[in-house]
Amino acid sequence: MGFRFRKRFKIAPGIRVNLSKSGASLSVGKPGSTVNFGKRGERVTTGIPGTGLSYSKQFSADRRPGGAKPGPSLMSYVIAAAFIFWVVVHFIIR
C-alpha cells in the first residue's frame, strides 16, 4: 500500500484548490454539483447531499501519438465560464 497526499484550500465560497501527489486542480461548485478542472481534463459531479449517491462524468484530455497533449477545447472554456457565472450570481451577488 502506497502513501497518499491530498490537501484542499478554500479560496472563495464554492471555489477550492486541490493539491495531491499527482498535481493540482481547481474545483468549483457547492455540495450536490461540482466541476473539477485538472491535468486529466474536466470532471462534472452531481449528487444528492447527505445520501452518498452521486454521478460523475470525466471529460478527459485525449492523448495524441508521440505524447503531445492537446490544449483545452473551446467547449471546456464555455462550460467553465457558464459555471463560474452561475456561481457568481448565486453565491457572491446574493
C-alpha positions, 0 to 999 in steps of 0.5 A: 500500500502506497502513501497518499497526499491530498490537501484542499484550500478554500479560496472563495465560497464554492471555489477550492484548490486541490493539491495531491501527489499527482498535481493540482486542480481547481474545483468549483461548485457547492455540495450536490454539483461540482466541476473539477478542472485538472491535468486529466481534463474536466470532471462534472459531479452531481449528487444528492447531499447527505445520501452518498449517491452521486454521478460523475462524468470525466471529460478527459484530455485525449492523448495524441501519438508521440505524447503531445497533449492537446490544449483545452477545447473551446467547449471546456472554456464555455462550460467553465465560464457558464459555471463560474457565472452561475456561481457568481450570481448565486453565491457572491451577488446574493 
